[in-house]
Amino acid sequence: MYSPAVCNDVFHYAGLIHTPTMMCAGYEAGGRDACQGDSGGPLVCQAVGSDQWQLQGLVSWGFGCGQPRFPGVYARVLPVMGWIRTEMAQLNRV
């Protein structure tokens, strides 16, 4: 995962990454990435010092698939967890 500053300044996104709700992740050299049809899929990372995996983001968009210097762009999960929980609770009442 890269900071929004790195995504916007070092990679080719030039201000397209909205800091609070988006992040980019991938390999600078490319080769591995989410692609068409993967939108909404999970970005999971292993917790530091643990064998547990944590949901960090959801596939949002990118330029091509696995292109060098174009990491995938993901929606951050943590800033919207309250909204997700509220929506899920509403679904359980139906």
N, C-alpha and C positions, 0 to 999 in steps of 0.2 A: 504494500500500500504506500502511496505517496501523499505528501501533504498537498492541500490545494495550491499553495504557493509554487511547489515544484511542478504540479500539473499545468498550471497556468503559465509559468515563466520558462521552465526548462523544456517541457514537451511542447507540442504544437497547439495547445488548446487556447492560448492567448486570452484569458479572461472568461472562458465559457464555463468554468467550474465554479458553481455557486457554493461558497465555503461551508455554510452550516448544514446543507442537506446533501451534498455530493462529495464524492472522492474518486480517485482513480487508482487502479491497481493493475499490476501486470509485470511483464519483464521488459526492460529497456530494449533488449535485443529483439523482442517480439517472439513469435513462434507459438505462444500459448495464449488463449484469450477466449472470452465468450464470443458468440457469433449470432447471426440471424437466427431467430427462433428461441434464443436463450433468455430473452427479456423476462424479468421477474424472478429468475433463478437466483439461488443463494451464492453469496461470497462468504465463505467460512474461513476462520483462522484459528489455529490452535492457541489456546490460552498459554501465556508465558508460565513455565514451570508446572504445567498440568498436562494431563492426557485428554482434557476436555476441549471440544471445539465450540466456537461461538459464532453466531450469525452476526456479521458486521455490515453487510450491504446486500442490495438486490441489483441484478444486472439492469442497467438503464440504457446506455447507448455507447457508441464508439465510432471510430472511422476505420472501416474494414474489419478484418479479423486477424489478430496476431501480427499487426504491422509494427515494425521497429519504431520506437519513440511515440507510439500512439497507444498507451495503455487503455484498458476498458474503463468506462465511467459507470459508477454505481451510486444508487441512492443509499444514503446512510440510514441505518435502522434506528439507532439510539435516539436521535432527535424526534422521531415520530412514534416511539413505543407507546406513549399515552394514547395517541389516536388509534393505534392498532388495537390496543386492549379495549378501548371503548367500542370500536366497531365490532370486534369479536363478541363482546358481551351482548351487543344489540342482536347479533345473529343468533345467539343462544336463546334469546327470548322469543324468536319467531317460531 
